[in-house]
């Protein structure tokens, strides 16, 4: 009896020791990451705003059916597998035993609901379900995705088609997407309930976003970061001071003037990489008269005026003096790394002030033109400084532009309300295919994905026909030829004025290991803090 008690005691002690060891291992494995960048998120509604920072952070709480891995290859997420049923139908097998953060099960009904929701016109995310006509429920964990035509970019697009809980949205009066441009606030724009690796515990706009690991996630973290504090810090000096002092662990949008110093700081390391983002200027080409420009007919309907604006910009000077070589001067609207990009087409010509003056004179404006340039001041690398440089370059050609710089939140609402005559924007290619850019920015605007971010009212029948053709062409060689033709037309007709493709170094403490990615979207489930 006594030996049995002693044996049981030893077994109990061993079990206790194992539990204690496990607890110690978990706590030593867990880590907090304090991460900073200049730009805050716009909303917590995953279908409201196609904004990279928002998509990335909110995408830690919500998940898609498929996603990109570290090598930009499609891998399973909420779908475990998929197969073509015919040329226009793909069957997805959904992951079982997955729960939303509130404990409700994930099923096919949530996929169908999210598909209907993301297409609502007050959002700007329709591009991610472009070409999909219907999603049909086969059973509780199987759906058929039915496209209008063969859909060569569907899987790439689906990486940012985030799934919401139907029951949660209905219970909380959020079946409709928040109307961000109308300054609407909804339950789903201030709270989250996804299936993803992190739960967003708190969002204080312009102050911080707090995330904690979802212990019930269907997949394990590859890193050890269980708690994240994301802090938007608009001021470049303040952001870098926070990194140097150790108040934050990583900064993912470095001021170009500080990169060399950070490389030589022993306590830090810099992770280099390109970004598939192009910074450009957009001009209102649809209004009969400019809202913020000289009276009379709209000057931007004349391609000679648009060309004059473009050819008077010294992109190499911006690259050298403002971007400190952390950019690539651009003639195309897409960057290297995007399918359809062509270095042969992306040839930047030297600035030509006299040529610009002649074009303006030929167009009937020998004394130049006037308008306001709207510019964000806390979104892209050196955004306001680049805008100011462009204004100064334009002045040499008799182009009088008044700079109106503002925070990105009110800026993006302003342009989405068509309340701008000329504006700067950056476009990252979330699905790594040029159709995403051309369809969003160049195609004539409709109520769906076509022209969903075409706030400059660009409209060209030939461009529309080319984009329509690339949507359904499954032969890659033929499709890229169509893409190249559309990109060349966009360049030659100056529908937009590309400035440069951004480079994107990140800096972090030596004990932080991150995987750089070219869509500037660090994934916290890969990050390790020692």
Helices and strands as residue ranges (DSSP letters): H 2-29, E 31-37, H 52-58, E 66-68, E 74-76, E 79-86, E 89-94, H 108-118, G 126-129, E 132-139, E 142-147, H 154-158, H 166-171, G 180-182, H 187-190, E 198-204, E 208-213, E 225-232, H 236-245, E 250-251, G 256-258, H 259-263, E 268-271, E 274-283, G 299-301, H 303-311, H 315-317, I 318-322, E 327-329, H 353-362, E 369-376, H 383-396, E 399-406, H 408-416, E 422-428, H 434-437, I 438-442, H 461-472, H 476-492, E 496-503, E 506-509, E 512-513, G 524-526, E 528-529
